[in-house]
Amino acid sequence: MNKVIIIGSGNAGYTAGIYAGRANLDPLILAGEQQGGQLMLTSDVENYPGFPDGVLGPDLMDKFKLQAEKFGAKILTENVTKVNFSTNPFKVFTNDNSYEAHSVIISTGASSKWLGIESESKLKFQSNNLSMINCTFGFAVLKPLIIPLTNFSAGIE
Ligand SMILES: Cc1cc2nc3c(=O)[nH]c(=O)nc-3n(C[C@H](O)[C@H](O)[C@H](O)COP(=O)(O)OP(=O)(O)OC[C@H]3O[C@@H](n4cnc5c(N)ncnc54)[C@H](O)[C@@H]3O)c2cc1C
């Protein structure tokens, strides 16, 4: 039985892991198929406070992961396929396992919609050459929102 299960391992998931870990809740993070989340696909992140010279996305996410683990988060690279929130405790299913928890935090973020063309998969990990986030920033300009921030990325989303 887990006190807290966190689904997703992007900024939000690891941040939840850090806070839950510091609260002695022994969080279990089910990282999903993209451990580290969307920032694993980018190069320079220049808007994260504390890094005046910018930081590479994968390096930043490695630090998030280490920090969550430091406070006791257990991280499994499993993808959640089903949940049952009508039971107590809650049930979370992956391909091969099922888990129970008193609380579940969902931080499954987003993923880019790929066109499926050959050149795209070649350029995927060279983000200087391929834009995957125009819509995100475009939306922010057209329709500003005021929301409580839990991490720096939420401001943009
Ligand atoms: C190329 C690129 C560059 C970017 N650059 C910047 C930048 O410079 N500055 C900035 O502020 N933002 C940037 N962003 C946006 C930023 O990456 C996102 O806002 C941020 O990653 C959102 O974090 P998140 O934790 O909410 O979700 P995500 O990072 O989307 O992570 C989602 C997590 O959920 C997991 N998941 C999904 N489904 C399941 C499931 N069924 N079971 C288990 N786990 C699951 C995934 O494996 C992943 O770990 C960029 C995005 C991209 C794509």
The ligand as a Gaussian input file, in Angstrom:
#p B3LYP/6-31G(d) Opt

LIG

0 1
 C       10.704000      20.976000     -27.400000
 C       10.113000      21.612000     -26.173000
 C       10.781000      22.672000     -25.587000
 C       10.248000      23.284000     -24.450000
 N       10.954000      24.308000     -23.887000
 C       10.473000      24.911000     -22.782000
 C       11.210000      25.956000     -22.155000
 O       12.295000      26.345000     -22.587000
 N       10.665000      26.529000     -21.048000
 C        9.455000      26.129000     -20.532000
 O        9.011000      26.688000     -19.541000
 N        8.745000      25.118000     -21.115000
 C        9.230000      24.522000     -22.225000
 N        8.502000      23.505000     -22.817000
 C        7.240000      23.111000     -22.209000
 C        7.519000      22.163000     -21.041000
 O        8.298000      21.063000     -21.493000
 C        6.202000      21.675000     -20.459000
 O        5.435000      22.780000     -20.058000
 C        6.471000      20.792000     -19.239000
 O        7.293000      19.702000     -19.604000
 C        5.166000      20.278000     -18.630000
 O        5.530000      19.498000     -17.524000
 P        4.560000      18.384000     -16.945000
 O        5.259000      17.737000     -15.801000
 O        3.230000      18.995000     -16.691000
 O        4.315000      17.326000     -18.116000
 P        5.249000      16.603000     -19.179000
 O        6.609000      17.189000     -19.238000
 O        4.417000      16.581000     -20.412000
 O        5.391000      15.142000     -18.601000
 C        4.315000      14.243000     -18.668000
 C        4.756000      12.992000     -17.966000
 O        3.620000      12.139000     -17.836000
 C        4.006000      10.831000     -18.174000
 N        2.808000      10.106000     -18.591000
 C        1.921000      10.384000     -19.562000
 N        0.980000       9.436000     -19.642000
 C        1.276000       8.539000     -18.673000
 C        0.691000       7.315000     -18.233000
 N       -0.402000       6.818000     -18.816000
 N        1.292000       6.639000     -17.206000
 C        2.399000       7.127000     -16.614000
 N        2.987000       8.286000     -16.977000
 C        2.439000       8.965000     -17.999000
 C        5.049000      10.989000     -19.265000
 O        5.872000       9.825000     -19.359000
 C        5.824000      12.191000     -18.721000
 O        6.800000      11.755000     -17.817000
 C        9.008000      22.856000     -23.934000
 C        8.342000      21.777000     -24.530000
 C        8.884000      21.153000     -25.635000
 C        8.173000      19.981000     -26.259000

